[in-house]
Amino acid sequence: MEDVVLDLNDFYFFVQVVDRGGFTAAGRTLHVPKSTLSHRIRRLEADLGVRLINRTSRRFGMTDAGGEFYRHAVAMLQQAEQAETAIRHRLSEPTGTVRYTTGVATAQFAMGDLVAGFLLRFPKVNLIGHATDQTVDIVGENFDVAIRAHSTPLPDSTLVQRMLAPAPWLFFAGAAYLDTNGSPETPPDLARHPSLFMMRTGIAPTWRLRHSSDAKGDEMIVPIAPRLLSDDIVGLKQAAIAGLGIVALPGYICRDEVRAGRLRRVLPDWLAGESTITALIPYRQGLLPSVRAFIDHLAAEFPKVVLL
């Protein structure tokens, strides 16, 4: 025999009939014809394979099975009401848990203040952050938001993209190094200084500069032979602070060191590359207030984080 999926509405009708002491009173309360209620209860009994109510012209009462079913039905309806209340409450204000994933460097150098500010602003929301530079299946791994720093357009997908902030790459060098060796004043001067280069797939160790006033204009290319070629952002930054040469990194990575005077901008009118911080979400419709509030917070605060 195939399992029958019972209709929760029939549970509700049954409880109302019992609570009102009969089909006539329940029909008046529910504004449902008595014949409809009687039909629904008979169908429920047929699906269950047991009589729930003894009904005659003079007497109305539950069977033993009906009494047991009534207790469970009341409990189920109460749980259903609690579930509906919880979801409606969640939809009325940001609450619950938001799971996000981001690259390691973005997590280390940009997300700290943003996360703290969001949690202070929305005390009923919890965050679960996952930092990785590996490819993440946002939908399959049940993330609400993915934050990506990228220099090229993200692959086409069904994910919804929201640009949070531009994050240009800039030139930096240690303060002591520049005091001793001087600062390059034009792009060709870079060739006379040791270089520290961020290793990335498909990117040759070459400085590619654009003037900040014309970021979409022609590139000026300066070949280099890096003293340090690495995919470790922290290591490259520390090497620059130690005076080993000039490095190009996203500006927000070096923000604190610039403010502290350990690093200085080099060729401040030129960009060493362009990148963007983008939020990815699995869908646009039906977004929970907690997720929407988190994304809106990132969009408002990220531009402040990436500024030097």
Backbone hydrogen bonds in HBPLUS format (Angstrom, degrees):
<---DONOR---> <-ACCEPTOR-->    atom                        ^
c    i                          cat <-CA-CA->   ^        H-A-AA   ^      H-
h    n   atom  resd res      DA  || num        DHA   H-A  angle D-A-AA Bond
n    s   type  num  typ     dist DA aas  dist angle  dist       angle   num
A0010-ASP N   A0007-ASP O   2.89 MM   3  5.45 137.1  2.07 112.2 123.3     1
A0011-PHE N   A0008-LEU O   3.09 MM   3  5.07 122.9  2.43  94.0 108.5     2
A0012-TYR N   A0008-LEU O   3.14 MM   4  6.53 154.9  2.20 146.6 152.8     3
A0013-PHE N   A0009-ASN O   2.86 MM   4  6.21 159.3  1.90 150.2 155.6     4
A0014-PHE N   A0010-ASP O   2.89 MM   4  5.98 160.7  1.93 144.6 150.1     5
A0015-VAL N   A0011-PHE O   3.00 MM   4  6.26 164.5  2.03 152.0 155.5     6
A0016-GLN N   A0012-TYR O   2.98 MM   4  6.19 160.2  2.02 150.6 156.3     7
A0017-VAL N   A0013-PHE O   2.90 MM   4  6.12 156.9  1.96 151.7 157.7     8
A0018-VAL N   A0014-PHE O   3.02 MM   4  6.29 161.7  2.05 152.3 157.0     9
A0019-ASP N   A0015-VAL O   2.81 MM   4  5.96 167.7  1.82 153.2 157.4    10
A0020-ARG N   A0016-GLN O   2.87 MM   4  5.90 151.2  1.95 144.9 152.1    11
A0021-GLY N   A0017-VAL O   3.03 MM   4  5.99 114.2  2.48 132.3 146.8    12
A0022-GLY N   A0017-VAL O   2.98 MM   5  5.15 141.6  2.13 151.1 154.9    13
A0021-GLY N   A0018-VAL O   3.15 MM   3  5.10 148.1  2.26  98.3 107.9    14
A0026-ALA N   A0022-GLY O   3.26 MM   4  6.29 158.4  2.31 139.8 146.3    15
A0027-GLY N   A0023-PHE O   2.83 MM   4  5.85 153.0  1.90 143.5 151.2    16
A0028-ARG N   A0024-THR O   3.07 MM   4  6.40 155.0  2.13 148.2 154.1    17
A0029-THR N   A0025-ALA O   3.10 MM   4  6.37 161.2  2.13 148.8 153.6    18
A0030-LEU N   A0026-ALA O   2.89 MM   4  6.03 164.2  1.92 154.9 159.2    19
A0031-HIS N   A0027-GLY O   2.77 MM   4  5.45 122.0  2.11 139.1 152.1    20
A0032-VAL N   A0027-GLY O   3.06 MM   5  4.77 148.5  2.16 130.0 137.6    21
A0036-THR N   A0033-PRO O   3.02 MM   3  5.26 124.1  2.34 101.1 115.2    22
A0037-LEU N   A0033-PRO O   3.16 MM   4  6.59 160.8  2.20 156.1 160.4    23
A0038-SER N   A0034-LYS O   2.95 MM   4  6.18 164.3  1.97 154.5 159.0    24
A0039-HIS N   A0035-SER O   2.95 MM   4  6.10 156.7  2.01 142.2 148.6    25
A0040-ARG N   A0036-THR O   2.92 MM   4  6.18 159.4  1.96 151.7 157.3    26
A0041-ILE N   A0037-LEU O   2.98 MM   4  6.21 158.6  2.02 153.4 158.6    27
A0042-ARG N   A0038-SER O   2.98 MM   4  6.18 160.6  2.02 149.1 154.6    28
A0043-ARG N   A0039-HIS O   2.95 MM   4  6.17 155.5  2.01 148.1 154.9    29
A0044-LEU N   A0040-ARG O   2.94 MM   4  6.15 152.3  2.02 142.0 149.8    30
A0045-GLU N   A0041-ILE O   2.89 MM   4  6.16 159.8  1.93 151.5 156.5    31
A0046-ALA N   A0042-ARG O   2.89 MM   4  6.13 152.3  1.97 143.8 151.9    32
A0047-ASP N   A0043-ARG O   2.86 MM   4  6.12 157.2  1.91 149.7 155.6    33
A0048-LEU N   A0044-LEU O   2.95 MM   4  6.19 152.5  2.03 147.9 155.5    34
A0049-GLY N   A0045-GLU O   2.72 MM   4  5.74 132.9  1.94 140.1 153.9    35
A0050-VAL N   A0045-GLU O   3.19 MM   5  5.40 146.1  2.31 142.4 148.1    36
A0063-THR N   A0052-LEU O   2.97 MM  11  5.38 164.8  1.99 129.0 131.9    37
A0054-ASN N   A0061-GLY O   2.67 MM   7  5.32 161.6  1.70 166.7 172.9    38
A0061-GLY N   A0054-ASN O   3.06 MM   7  5.32 148.5  2.16 150.7 157.3    39
A0056-THR N   A0059-ARG O   2.88 MM   3  5.19 163.1  1.91 160.7 162.4    40
A0067-GLY N   A0063-THR O   2.86 MM   4  6.20 150.7  1.94 151.8 158.7    41
A0068-GLU N   A0064-ASP O   3.14 MM   4  6.47 158.0  2.19 148.7 153.7    42
A0069-PHE N   A0065-ALA O   2.86 MM   4  6.06 162.4  1.89 150.5 156.1    43
A0070-TYR N   A0066-GLY O   2.80 MM   4  5.92 151.5  1.88 145.4 153.5    44
A0071-ARG N   A0067-GLY O   3.21 MM   4  6.49 157.2  2.26 145.3 149.1    45
A0072-HIS N   A0068-GLU O   3.27 MM   4  6.61 163.7  2.30 150.2 154.0    46
A0073-ALA N   A0069-PHE O   2.79 MM   4  5.95 154.8  1.85 151.2 159.6    47
A0074-VAL N   A0070-TYR O   2.91 MM   4  6.10 162.3  1.94 155.1 158.2    48
A0075-ALA N   A0071-ARG O   3.21 MM   4  6.42 161.2  2.24 142.7 147.6    49
A0076-MET N   A0072-HIS O   2.89 MM   4  6.15 157.7  1.94 150.5 156.7    50
A0077-LEU N   A0073-ALA O   2.93 MM   4  6.15 162.4  1.96 153.5 157.8    51
A0078-GLN N   A0074-VAL O   2.98 MM   4  6.20 153.1  2.06 147.8 155.2    52
A0079-GLN N   A0075-ALA O   3.00 MM   4  6.27 156.2  2.06 147.2 153.5    53
A0080-ALA N   A0076-MET O   2.84 MM   4  6.10 154.0  1.91 149.1 156.9    54
A0081-GLU N   A0077-LEU O   2.94 MM   4  6.13 154.4  2.00 143.3 150.0    55
A0082-GLN N   A0078-GLN O   2.93 MM   4  6.20 154.4  2.00 145.4 152.6    56
A0083-ALA N   A0079-GLN O   2.84 MM   4  6.07 154.8  1.90 147.5 154.4    57
A0084-GLU N   A0080-ALA O   2.95 MM   4  6.21 160.2  1.99 148.1 153.0    58
A0085-THR N   A0081-GLU O   2.90 MM   4  6.10 160.3  1.94 148.6 154.4    59
A0086-ALA N   A0082-GLN O   2.88 MM   4  6.05 157.3  1.93 147.7 153.8    60
A0087-ILE N   A0083-ALA O   3.07 MM   4  6.31 161.5  2.10 149.6 153.8    61
A0088-ARG N   A0084-GLU O   2.93 MM   4  6.12 165.4  1.95 152.7 157.2    62
A0089-HIS N   A0085-THR O   2.88 MM   4  6.01 152.6  1.96 145.8 153.6    63
A0090-ARG N   A0086-ALA O   2.91 MM   4  6.12 152.1  1.99 142.1 150.3    64
A0091-LEU N   A0087-ILE O   2.90 MM   4  6.16 144.6  2.02 146.2 156.0    65
A0092-SER N   A0088-ARG O   3.09 MM   4  6.23 120.6  2.46 133.8 148.0    66
A0092-SER N   A0089-HIS O   3.10 MM   3  5.08 142.4  2.25  96.2 107.3    67
A0096-GLY N   A0124-LYS O   3.07 MM  28  6.55 139.8  2.24 160.5 148.4    68
A0126-ASN N   A0096-GLY O   2.77 MM  30  6.10 160.1  1.81 151.7 158.1    69
A0098-VAL N   A0126-ASN O   2.85 MM  28  6.29 156.1  1.91 157.1 162.5    70
A0128-ILE N   A0098-VAL O   2.93 MM  30  6.25 153.5  2.01 155.1 155.2    71
A0144-ASP N   A0099-ARG O   2.79 MM  45  5.31 148.2  1.89 138.2 148.6    72
A0145-VAL N   A0099-ARG O   3.23 MM  46  6.65 150.6  2.33 150.5 155.9    73
A0100-TYR N   A0128-ILE O   2.91 MM  28  6.29 164.0  1.94 162.9 167.0    74
A0130-HIS N   A0100-TYR O   2.94 MM  30  6.28 137.5  2.12 141.7 154.7    75
A0101-THR N   A0145-VAL O   3.04 MM  44  6.57 143.6  2.17 143.9 154.9    76
A0147-ILE N   A0101-THR O   2.83 MM  46  6.25 162.7  1.86 162.2 167.9    77
A0102-THR N   A0130-HIS O   2.96 MM  28  6.39 152.1  2.04 153.0 157.7    78
A0132-THR N   A0102-THR O   2.94 MM  30  6.29 154.7  2.00 152.3 159.9    79
A0107-ALA N   A0103-GLY O   2.93 MM   4  6.13 155.9  1.99 150.4 157.7    80
A0108-GLN N   A0104-VAL O   2.91 MM   4  6.16 155.7  1.97 152.0 158.8    81
A0109-PHE N   A0105-ALA O   2.91 MM   4  5.98 164.1  1.94 156.1 159.4    82
A0110-ALA N   A0106-THR O   2.93 MM   4  5.21 139.1  2.10 138.1 142.5    83
A0111-MET N   A0106-THR O   3.11 MM   5  6.36 144.2  2.24 153.7 159.8    84
A0115-VAL N   A0111-MET O   2.77 MM   4  5.80 166.9  1.79 165.3 166.5    85
A0116-ALA N   A0112-GLY O   3.10 MM   4  6.30 168.6  2.11 151.2 154.6    86
A0117-GLY N   A0113-ASP O   2.90 MM   4  5.98 163.8  1.93 148.1 152.9    87
A0118-PHE N   A0114-LEU O   3.00 MM   4  6.16 153.7  2.07 143.9 151.1    88
A0119-LEU N   A0115-VAL O   2.99 MM   4  6.22 167.1  2.00 156.9 159.5    89
A0120-LEU N   A0116-ALA O   3.06 MM   4  6.24 152.1  2.14 148.0 155.4    90
A0121-ARG N   A0117-GLY O   3.08 MM   4  6.20 147.4  2.19 139.1 147.8    91
A0121-ARG N   A0118-PHE O   3.09 MM   3  5.07 117.6  2.49  93.4 109.0    92
A0122-PHE N   A0118-PHE O   2.84 MM   4  6.03 147.4  1.95 152.8 162.1    93
A0125-VAL N   A0122-PHE O   3.15 MM   3  5.73 165.6  2.18 123.7 125.0    94
A0141-GLU N   A0137-ASP O   2.80 MM   4  5.71 153.7  1.87 153.9 159.6    95
A0143-PHE N   A0138-ILE O   2.87 MM   5  5.09 172.0  1.88 156.5 157.9    96
A0142-ASN N   A0139-VAL O   3.11 MM   3  5.07 160.7  2.15 104.3 108.9    97
A0146-ALA N   A0280-LEU O   2.90 MM 134  4.99 150.4  1.99 143.0 150.4    98
A0280-LEU N   A0146-ALA O   2.71 MM 134  4.99 157.6  1.76 151.8 159.1    99
A0148-ARG N   A0278-THR O   2.79 MM 130  5.22 169.8  1.80 159.1 161.9   100
A0278-THR N   A0148-ARG O   2.80 MM 130  5.22 163.4  1.82 151.8 157.1   101
A0150-HIS N   A0276-THR O   2.94 MM 126  5.47 157.1  1.99 150.5 157.5   102
A0276-THR N   A0150-HIS O   2.82 MM 126  5.47 151.2  1.90 146.4 154.4   103
A0160-VAL N   A0281-ILE O   2.83 MM 121  5.21 160.5  1.87 168.3 164.7   104
A0281-ILE N   A0160-VAL O   2.92 MM 121  5.21 155.8  1.98 145.5 153.5   105
A0162-ARG N   A0279-ALA O   2.83 MM 117  5.11 147.0  1.93 150.8 158.3   106
A0279-ALA N   A0162-ARG O   2.83 MM 117  5.11 175.8  1.83 148.5 148.9   107
A0164-LEU N   A0277-ILE O   2.77 MM 113  5.43 162.3  1.80 152.4 156.0   108
A0165-ALA N   A0277-ILE O   3.32 MM 112  5.30 155.0  2.39 136.5 139.0   109
A0277-ILE N   A0165-ALA O   2.80 MM 112  5.30 167.2  1.82 168.0 172.0   110
A0167-ALA N   A0275-SER O   2.78 MM 108  5.08 176.0  1.78 135.1 133.7   111
A0251-GLY N   A0168-PRO O   3.06 MM  83  6.30 162.4  2.09 167.9 163.1   112
A0169-TRP N   A0273-GLY O   2.79 MM 104  4.74 169.2  1.80 130.6 133.9   113
A0272-ALA N   A0169-TRP O   2.82 MM 103  5.04 157.8  1.87 136.3 137.2   114
A0170-LEU N   A0249-LEU O   2.89 MM  79  5.68 164.0  1.92 149.6 145.0   115
A0249-LEU N   A0170-LEU O   3.04 MM  79  5.68 147.3  2.15 156.8 159.8   116
A0266-VAL N   A0171-PHE O   2.90 MM  95  5.05 155.6  1.96 125.4 125.7   117
A0172-PHE N   A0247-VAL O   2.79 MM  75  5.38 155.8  1.84 160.7 168.3   118
A0247-VAL N   A0172-PHE O   2.91 MM  75  5.38 165.4  1.93 155.2 160.1   119
A0173-ALA N   A0264-ARG O   3.10 MM  91  5.65 145.5  2.22 148.8 159.1   120
A0264-ARG N   A0173-ALA O   2.92 MM  91  5.65 154.5  1.98 157.7 165.4   121
A0178-LEU N   A0174-GLY O   3.09 MM   4  6.39 164.1  2.12 157.5 160.5   122
A0175-ALA N   A0262-ARG O   3.15 MM  87  5.58 158.8  2.20 129.3 130.3   123
A0179-ASP N   A0175-ALA O   2.96 MM   4  6.21 154.3  2.03 149.9 157.6   124
A0180-THR N   A0176-ALA O   3.10 MM   4  6.28 145.1  2.23 142.2 150.5   125
A0180-THR N   A0177-TYR O   3.17 MM   3  5.24 124.6  2.49  95.4 109.0   126
A0181-ASN N   A0177-TYR O   2.79 MM   4  5.90 165.0  1.81 158.6 163.4   127
A0182-GLY N   A0178-LEU O   2.78 MM   4  4.66 139.2  1.94 128.1 133.0   128
A0189-ASP N   A0186-THR O   2.91 MM   3  5.44 140.1  2.07 116.5 127.9   129
A0190-LEU N   A0187-PRO O   2.98 MM   3  5.62 157.4  2.03 120.3 126.6   130
A0191-ALA N   A0188-PRO O   3.20 MM   3  5.91 150.8  2.29 117.5 122.9   131
A0192-ARG N   A0189-ASP O   3.04 MM   3  5.63 158.5  2.08 117.0 123.3   132
A0193-HIS N   A0190-LEU O   3.02 MM   3  5.42 165.2  2.04 119.3 121.6   133
A0246-ILE N   A0194-PRO O   2.89 MM  52  6.33 160.8  1.92 152.0 150.1   134
A0227-ARG N   A0195-SER O   2.87 MM  32  5.82 153.5  1.94 154.0 158.4   135
A0196-LEU N   A0246-ILE O   2.79 MM  50  5.82 146.0  1.91 162.6 155.9   136
A0197-PHE N   A0228-LEU O   2.82 MM  31  6.24 162.1  1.85 169.2 173.8   137
A0230-SER N   A0197-PHE O   3.10 MM  33  6.51 164.3  2.13 171.0 175.4   138
A0199-MET N   A0230-SER O   2.69 MM  31  5.10 168.7  1.70 125.8 129.9   139
A0203-ILE N   A0200-ARG O   3.09 MM   3  5.48 161.9  2.13 136.4 134.3   140
A0206-THR N   A0204-ALA O   2.70 MM   2  5.64 118.6  2.07 119.5 102.4   141
A0207-TRP N   A0222-VAL O   2.99 MM  15  5.03 157.1  2.05 155.5 148.1   142
A0222-VAL N   A0207-TRP O   2.87 MM  15  5.03 163.2  1.90 148.9 153.4   143
A0209-LEU N   A0220-MET O   2.90 MM  11  5.05 176.2  1.90 148.3 147.6   144
A0220-MET N   A0209-LEU O   2.84 MM  11  5.05 152.5  1.92 141.5 150.0   145
A0210-ARG N   A0271-LEU O   3.10 MM  61  5.27 150.0  2.20 138.8 147.3   146
A0271-LEU N   A0210-ARG O   2.74 MM  61  5.27 170.4  1.75 162.5 165.9   147
A0214-ASP N   A0211-HIS O   2.89 MM   3  5.29 155.9  1.95 113.5 121.6   148
A0212-SER N   A0269-ASP O   2.82 MM  57  5.48 178.2  1.82 145.5 145.8   149
A0217-GLY N   A0214-ASP O   2.86 MM   3  5.28 164.1  1.89 121.9 125.1   150
A0236-LEU N   A0232-ASP O   2.99 MM   4  6.27 157.9  2.04 154.4 160.4   151
A0237-LYS N   A0233-ILE O   2.97 MM   4  6.19 161.6  2.01 152.5 157.5   152
A0238-GLN N   A0234-VAL O   2.94 MM   4  6.17 160.6  1.98 151.6 156.8   153
A0239-ALA N   A0235-GLY O   2.93 MM   4  6.12 149.1  2.02 142.7 151.5   154
A0240-ALA N   A0236-LEU O   3.01 MM   4  6.31 151.7  2.09 147.0 154.0   155
A0241-ILE N   A0237-LYS O   2.98 MM   4  6.30 159.9  2.02 150.5 155.9   156
A0242-ALA N   A0238-GLN O   2.91 MM   4  6.10 147.5  2.02 142.6 151.6   157
A0244-LEU N   A0239-ALA O   3.06 MM   5  5.59 165.5  2.08 155.6 154.8   158
A0243-GLY N   A0240-ALA O   2.99 MM   3  5.18 158.2  2.04 106.1 113.0   159
A0253-ILE N   A0250-PRO O   2.99 MM   3  5.62 145.4  2.11 118.9 128.5   160
A0254-CYS N   A0251-GLY O   3.06 MM   3  5.63 140.6  2.23 113.1 122.3   161
A0255-ARG N   A0252-TYR O   3.46 MM   3  4.94 164.6  2.49  93.5  97.9   162
A0258-VAL N   A0254-CYS O   2.96 MM   4  6.14 153.7  2.03 159.2 167.0   163
A0259-ARG N   A0255-ARG O   3.04 MM   4  6.29 163.4  2.07 153.0 157.3   164
A0260-ALA N   A0256-ASP O   2.94 MM   4  6.12 140.1  2.11 139.2 150.5   165
A0262-ARG N   A0257-GLU O   2.91 MM   5  5.20 132.8  2.13 156.7 158.6   166
A0263-LEU N   A0257-GLU O   3.27 MM   6  5.46 156.9  2.33 114.7 113.3   167
A0261-GLY N   A0258-VAL O   3.09 MM   3  5.06 150.2  2.18  98.8 108.0   168
A0270-TRP N   A0267-LEU O   2.95 MM   3  5.65 163.4  1.97 130.7 132.3   169
A0291-VAL N   A0288-LEU O   3.06 MM   3  5.37 118.7  2.45 106.2 120.2   170
A0292-ARG N   A0288-LEU O   2.95 MM   4  6.23 169.4  1.96 162.6 166.0   171
A0293-ALA N   A0289-PRO O   2.82 MM   4  5.83 157.6  1.87 144.7 151.2   172
A0294-PHE N   A0290-SER O   3.08 MM   4  6.23 150.7  2.17 138.1 145.6   173
A0295-ILE N   A0291-VAL O   3.00 MM   4  6.28 164.0  2.03 154.7 158.0   174
A0296-ASP N   A0292-ARG O   2.90 MM   4  6.06 164.4  1.92 152.0 156.8   175
A0297-HIS N   A0293-ALA O   2.92 MM   4  6.01 150.8  2.01 141.1 149.3   176
A0298-LEU N   A0294-PHE O   2.97 MM   4  6.25 157.5  2.02 148.0 153.8   177
A0299-ALA N   A0295-ILE O   2.91 MM   4  6.18 161.0  1.95 152.6 157.7   178
A0300-ALA N   A0296-ASP O   3.02 MM   4  6.21 145.9  2.14 142.9 151.4   179
A0301-GLU N   A0297-HIS O   2.94 MM   4  6.05 152.9  2.01 150.5 157.9   180
A0302-PHE N   A0298-LEU O   2.81 MM   4  5.47 160.1  1.85 150.5 153.7   181
A0304-LYS N   A0301-GLU O   3.07 MM   3  5.43 131.7  2.31 108.1 120.5   182
A0305-VAL N   A0301-GLU O   3.24 MM   4  6.59 146.9  2.35 146.7 156.4   183
A0305-VAL N   A0302-PHE O   2.93 MM   3  5.00 119.6  2.31  99.4 115.4   184
A0306-VAL N   A0302-PHE O   3.12 MM   4  6.40 155.1  2.18 163.1 168.2   185
